[in-house]
Amino acid sequence: MADFGALALIPPLVVVVLAILLRTSFEPLLIGCLVGFVMIAIHNHSNFFTDFVDSMMRVIGDPSQGGSVWVILVCGLYGSLIGLMIRSGGTMKFGDWALSKIKTQRGALMGAWGLGLGIFLDDYLSALTVGLSMRKITDAFKVPRSMLAYIVNTTAAPLCVVVPISTWTIFVGTILVSSGVAPKGSTGLSVYWKMIPFICYGYISVLIIPLFIYGILPWFGRLKKAATHARETGELTNMELGMIAPLDVSLMNEKKKGKVIYFLLPILVLLVATIYFDIDALKGVMIAVVFTFLYYMIIKVGNFKQLSETVFTGFNSMVFALAILMMSYVLKDVNDKMHLTQFVLNGVSPYVNKQLLPLLVFASLSVIAVTTGSSWGLYAVAIPLVVPLANHLGSNVLLNCGAIVSAGVFGANACLYSDATILTSQSTECNNLENGLAQMPYAFIAFGLSCIAYLILGYTVS
């Protein structure tokens, strides 16, 4: 496959422009993918529709293309678990309990931030759990959903990359092994832990949140407008632009009033099972759904039919989010076929030296991450390319790998159609585009500070 050069930028640019113009997420992704496959078909003299269908089938069926079946099962089962906890009344009771402890809007926002810090094993787990559990609390203090979504999203993936153990650290650790950065036969975690101090975006994006909450840095842009609108009208979100399937919130058994334990126990089982199975989110959520189903049936929260229906309606509530996710994976496939990552890295290489390499790696790959919505896929492509370049220039390999990880996390925060943005929108019941546009300037603040950090580190770390 020949390189398309700068033309490789066209499909992701089409997606971004149409997302802003159409104020939606799925359709721009679909159109951008089709544009890319038309370009590929013209170049290869092939049938673009056949290429498009083949890509969808490959993305869904091939774990190397992003583990799509794994993602579908994980997200869908999280939806099932959320549906069960809501219909048990446990989620509502947890909200009531938390409201009795939290007295101010600032306290509600700090509560969302603190809960996000506590759930660091997996970004999906964090985004869905924190959004779900804090929604009622922040609503009570007229916090706009987009502000809650910003906090939830920015304490999900960014935190996962700066803790010793998470799904992200395990994944990147395996790439460090395959790239020769970590010794063969290891998990790569011991090397990843040495890299954590260099993942600047992860630290900065998480730590600036309290600065906004406490007014040290002022809210601005869409979040400030949303806060003013919520205070004056009581409207917390604009759902006219969204397609989020509503969950049934009615109790399965009106005679069985909700209890906090109905919420906390399933979450505890989810966390323990995930850890027990070597941070495997799929096995963890499977165990949690089965446990919660049986637990609720034994204590008569709902009968077998009600619980079964709730499992499926909860799964169904994630379908639109999953459709966007799958199309974003197809877009990644388009970008890979057009060699977008290689084009950007090759364009940067002639102007780089050992001191500037970390900054240029972070900045250039951030462009890729934001335009493609790809994080893990970016790591799989970029780390093997950057490691030999860093060795050749004599630049610190771990510093440059940290810059790559930071770029992927920045993309997860700033991309309008990344899985992190989509799932955060789902859990907070915030329109996806509204959420993405509102949090983007805040992600760019952390991006700018990270650029400064990588510039300094490039000259100070040998």
N, C-alpha and C positions, 0 to 999 in steps of 0.2 A: 504494500500500500504506500503510494507516494505521499509526501507531506503536502498539505494544502497551504502552508505558510499562514499569512495573516487572514486568509479566507476562513480558517478554522474558528475565528472569533465570531463569525456571522451567526451560527445557530444559537449560542448562548445570548448574544446581543438581541436577537429577535425575541427570545423568551423574556428578557428583562424589559424591553420596550413595550411589548404587548401586555405584560403583566401590569404595568403602570397604566397603559391606555384602557385595557379592558377591565381592570380592577378585579381580576380573578387569577387563579393559579393553574388549574389543570389545562385549560384550552391553550394558553401561551406555551406550555411545555409540549403539548401535542404538536402544535404548529412548528415550534422550533425544531423538534425532532424530525418532522416531515421535511422541513427545509434542508436539514443536514443530510437526510437520506437522498433527497433529490440531487444535491450537489455531489454526493458520493456516486450515485447512479450515473450521472453525466460523465464523471471522470472514469468510471469503470465499465461504462456501457452495459449496465445491468438494469434490473427492474427495481425502482425505488420502493414500491409497495411490498414486493417480496422481501427485500432487504429489511424493511421496517418490521414486518411480521416475524421474520427470522430473528431479529434482534429482540423483540418482545419475548419470544419463546426461549431464547438463550438466556436472557436476563432473569426470567422467572425460574428456569430450570437449572441453571449452572451456579453453584455456590461461589465460584471464582468471580462471578459478575456482581458481587455484592451480597450474596447470601439471601436472595430475595424470598425464597420460601421460608427461611428462618425468620426474616423480618415480618412477613405476613402472619406467621403463627404467633410470634411474640406480641406484635401490636394487637392482633385480633384477640388473643387471650387476655391481654391487659384490659381490653375493652370489656371482655366477659367478667373479669374480676371486679372492675369498676362498677359494672352494672349490678352485680350481686351485692356489693357493699352499699351501693346507693339504695337499692330496694329493700335491704335489711333494716334501713333506718340508722345504721351505724355511722355513716358519713355525716348525716344531719346532726346526730348527737355529738360527734366529735367537734363539729363546728360550734354547737351550742356551748360545749365545754371550753373550747378555746376562746370563745367570745367572752366567757366569764373571767378569763385571765388577762385578755388583751383589752386595753382601755382606750387606745388612741390609734389613729391612722398610721402613725410612724411605727407603733408597736406591731400592727398587722403586717406592714411591709418588712420589718425586721424578722417577724415570725416566718414569713415566706423565705427570706434569705437564710435564716438559721436552719429551717427544715431542709432546704436545698443542700446546705453544707453537711447535714447528717446523712443524706442518702446519696452516696458517692460511688456506689458499685457500678452503676450503669446509667447512662444519660436518659434512656427511654424510661427506666424505672423512676428516675428523679423527676423528669418532666411531667409524666402522667400522675404520679403520686402527689407531688407538691401542688400542681395545678388543681387537681381534684379536691384535696383536703383544705386548701387555703381559700378557695373561691368564695365560699359563703362568708368567711371572716373578712376578707377585703371588701366584699360587697357591702357588708354592714357599715363600713367606714367610708363608703363612696369612693373607693379606689377604682379607677377605670381598669377594665380587663387587660388593656394593652400594657398598662404599667405592671400589673401582676405578671403578665406574659414575659415582659422584659426581664424581670427578676428570676422567674422560673427558668427561662432559656439560658440565662447567663450564669446560673449556678448548676447547670446540668453538664454539658460537654466540657466547658472550661475547667470545672473542678475535677472531672474524671481523669484529665491528663496530668494533674499535679498531685495526685495521691498515689501511694505505693502500689495499690492493687485496684483494678477496675477492668471492665471489658476492654477499654481503650488501651490501657497499659499492656495487657496481655496480647492484644492484637499487634500493637507496634513492636512489642518484644520479639514476636515471631519474625517480623520483617527485618529487625536488626540482626537476627541470627542468619537469615537467608542472604542478607547483604554483606555478611562478613564483619559486621561491627561487634557482634556478640559471638562467643564461641559456639561451635557446632555442638548439638546435643543438649544445650541449655535452653531455658525458657526465654532468655534475653532480659528477664526482669532486673537482674543485678546491674546490668548495663543501663537499662532504662532509668533506674533509680539515680544513677549518676547524672543522667540527662535532665532530670526534673528541674534543677535550678535554672536551666536555660530555656524553659518553656514559658517565656515572658508573658505572652498574651493570656495564658491560663490564669496566672496570678493577678495581673493587672485588671482584667475584666471583672473578676470576682470581687476584688478588694475595693473597686471604685463604687460599687453599689451602695454601701453605707454612706458614702460621701454625698450621694444624691438624696438618700433617705433623710439624712440629718441636715440637709440644706447647705452643707459646706460647698457643694457644687449645685447650681440651680437646675431644676428641670427645665427643659426647653423643647421647642419643636412640637411634634404631634403629641408627645406625652404630656406636655404642659397644657396644650389645648384640650386634650382629653380629660385632664384633671379638672380644669375650669368648667368644662361642659358637664362633667359628672356632678360637680359641686352645685351647679346652678339648676340642672334639670333632673338629676338622679339617674340619667341614662349612662350606663357603664360600658356599653359596647355597641358597635354598629354591625348588626348581624345581617343587614340587607345585602351585604356583599359576600356572604359566606354560604357554604353548603355543608354544614355540620349536622349530622344525623342526631336528633335529640334522643336522650335516654329516658326511659320510663322511670319516674321518680316516686311512683306510688309504692306504698308498703305492700309486700306480698301477703302479710297477715296483719290485718288491722288490730287484732287483739294482742299482738306481740309487739310492743313498743320498742323502738330502737335503743341500743345501748352502745356506749363507747367501745366496749370490748368487741362488738361485731365489726368494728372498723380496724381496731388495733391488732387483733389476733391474726386476721388474714395477712396484714402487712408484715407482721413479725414472721409468720410462716414463709412469706415470700422472700424476705431478706435472708432468713436462715437457710432455706432450700437453695437459694441462688449461691450463697457462700459455700454450702456443702458440696454442690456439684461444680466446684472450681469456677465460680463466677459465670455459670452458664444461665443466662437470663431465660432461655426457653424452658429448660428443665425446672428452673425455679418457679416460673409462672404456671407451668403445668401442675406442679405439686400444689401450688397455692389455690388454683381454681378447683381442683379435686377436693382438697381439704375444706375449702369454704363451702362448696356444694354439700358435702356430707355433714359438715358442722351445722349449717343452717337447717338441713333436713332433720337432723337428730333433735335439735332444740326447737323445731317447729316454727322457724322463721318463715318458711314457705314449704309448700308440698313439692313433690317430684316434678310435676308438670310445670309449675311456676318457675322453679329453679332452672329447669331445662330451657324454657322459653327465654329466661333472662340471660342465660349463657349465650344464646344465639343472637338475641337483640343487642347485647353488649358488643359481641363480635361485629355485628352489622354496623354499629355506630362508628366503627373505624374504617369502613369501606372507602369512603371518599378520601380520607387521609392516605390510605394505602394506594389508591389509584394515583394520587399525586406522586407518592414515593416511587411507585413502579415506573412512572413516566420519567421521573428524574434519573432513574437508573438507565433508561433507554437513552436519555440525553448524554449521560456519561459514556455510554457505548459509542454514540456518535462522535463525541470528543476524542475518544481513544482512537477510533478509526481515522480521524483527521489529524491525529498527532498534535493536539493542542498543547499538552504539557511540554512535549519536546520542543515545540516551536518557541514557547515562552522562555524555557531554559536556554535554548541555543541562542535566542536573541539577547539574553543577558550576559552570557559567557564572555564575549569579546571585551566587555567593559568592566570586568571584575578583577579584584585582587583579593588576597587573603583577608585583609581587614574589612573590606566591604561585602564579602561573600555572604555572611549571615544575614545582613540587611537585605541584600538583593534576592536571596533565596526566599526570605519571609515575604517581601513585598510582591515578587513576581508570582509565587505560588498562591498568595492570597487572592490575586486576580483570578487565578484558575479556580480556586475554591468558591469564590463568590459567584462566578459566572456558571459554574457547573453544579454547585450544591454537593460536591463530592468531598469527603474527608478521608475515609478509609481507603477508597479507591485511589485518591491522590497519594497517600502514603505508599501504597504498593508500587506505584509508578515512580514517584519522585525520589524516595530514599535510595534505591539502587543507582539512580542517575547522579545524585548529589554527592554521595559518599566518595566515589573515585575522583570527582572534581575537587572536593575539599582536600583529599589526600595529595593530589597533584599540586595544589596551591600552598599546601602546608597550613591550611586553616583547621581549627579545632573541629573534629568530626562530630562530637556530641553536641557542640554548640549549633552546628548547622542542622543536625537532626532535630534539635529542639526548635529551631526556626521552622522546619517543615511541619512539625506537629502543631505549632502555634498557628501556622497558616491554615491548616485544616480546621482547627477549632474556630478561627475567625470566620471562615466560610460557613460553618455550621450556624454561627450567630447572625451573620450579615446577609446570607443568601435568602431571598424571598421564598424559595421553594426547597430548602434543605429539610431533611427529616426532622432535625431538631426544631425548626420553626413550625413545621406542620403539626408535630405532635404536641408542642406547647400550645398552639392555637386550639387544638382539639381538647386538651385537658382544661384549659381556662375558658373554653367556649368564647373565644375571641376570633374575629375574622382573620384569616391567614394573611391576607395582604395588608390589612390594617396593622396587624402585629409586626410583620416584617418591616414595613416602612417606618413604623414608630421607633423600633429598637435599632434600626440601622445607624443613625448618627451616633448613638452611644457606643455601638460596636466600633465605629471609626475613631472615636476618641481613644479607646483602648488600643486600637490599631496604631494610631499615631504615637502613643506613648511607648508601644512595643518597638516601633521603628527606632526611636531614640535609644531604647535599651539595647537593641541589637547593634546599633552603630557604636555605642560605647563598648559593648562586650567584644565586638570585632577587633578593637584596638587594644583591649586590656587582657583578653583571654588568649593565651598562646595555643 
